[in-house]
Amino acid sequence: MRKFFFILALNENLLSQGQSNGWIRYFQKGMRNADGSPRRPKYMIDCSKVSFIRIFD
């Protein structure tokens, strides 16, 4: 059996909450590209720690 995880949207509040709860972290933050331009941070999500929240606006 396969398990699939879908993340539809993460806003600033959810990113902050995930970082506080330990299920999301940044990586490559503060790094630069080969041409010297700043690299945007990427996010790593630990799916085993997510007690997933459904948000419908």
Contact map, one row per residue, 1 for C-alpha under 8 A:
111000000000000000000000000000000000000000000000000000000
111100000000000000000000000000000000000000000000000000000
111110000000000000000000000000000000000000000000000000000
011111000000000000000000000000000000000000000000000000000
001111100000000000000000000000000000000000000010000000000
000111110000000000000000000000000000000000000000000000000
000011111100000000000000000000000000000000000000000000000
000001111100000000000000000000000000000000000000000000000
000000111110000000000000000000000000000000000000000000000
000000111111111000000000000000000000000000000000000000000
000000001111111000000000000000000000000000000000000000000
000000000111111100000000000000000000000000000000000000000
000000000111111110000000000000000000000000000000000000000
000000000111111111000000000000000000000000000000000000000
000000000111111111100001000000000000000000000000000000000
000000000001111111110000000000000000000000000000000000000
000000000000111111111000000000000000000000000000000000000
000000000000011111111111100000000000000000000000000000000
000000000000001111111111100000000000000000000000000000000
000000000000000111111110000000000000000000000000000000000
000000000000000011111111000000000000000000000000000000000
000000000000000001111111100000000000000000000000100000000
000000000000000001111111100000000000000000001111110000000
000000000000001001101111110000000000000000111100000000000
000000000000000001100111111000000000000000111000000000000
000000000000000000000001111110000000000011110000000000000
000000000000000000000000111110000000000011110000000000000
000000000000000000000000011111100000001111000000000000000
000000000000000000000000011111100000001111000000000000000
000000000000000000000000000111110000011110000000000000000
000000000000000000000000000111111000011100000000000000000
000000000000000000000000000001111111111000000000000000000
000000000000000000000000000000111111111000000000000000000
000000000000000000000000000000011111100000000000000000000
000000000000000000000000000000011111100000000000000000000
000000000000000000000000000000011111110000000000000000000
000000000000000000000000000000011111111000000000000000000
000000000000000000000000000001111001111100000000000000000
000000000000000000000000000111111000111110000000000000000
000000000000000000000000000111100000011111000000000000000
000000000000000000000000011111000000001111100000000000000
000000000000000000000000011110000000000111110000000000000
000000000000000000000001111000000000000011111000000000000
000000000000000000000001111000000000000001111100000000000
000000000000000000000011100000000000000000111110000000000
000000000000000000000011000000000000000000011111110000000
000010000000000000000010000000000000000000001111110000000
000000000000000000000010000000000000000000000111110000000
000000000000000000000110000000000000000000000111111000000
000000000000000000000010000000000000000000000111111100000
000000000000000000000000000000000000000000000000111110000
000000000000000000000000000000000000000000000000011111000
000000000000000000000000000000000000000000000000001111100
000000000000000000000000000000000000000000000000000111110
000000000000000000000000000000000000000000000000000011111
000000000000000000000000000000000000000000000000000001111
000000000000000000000000000000000000000000000000000000111
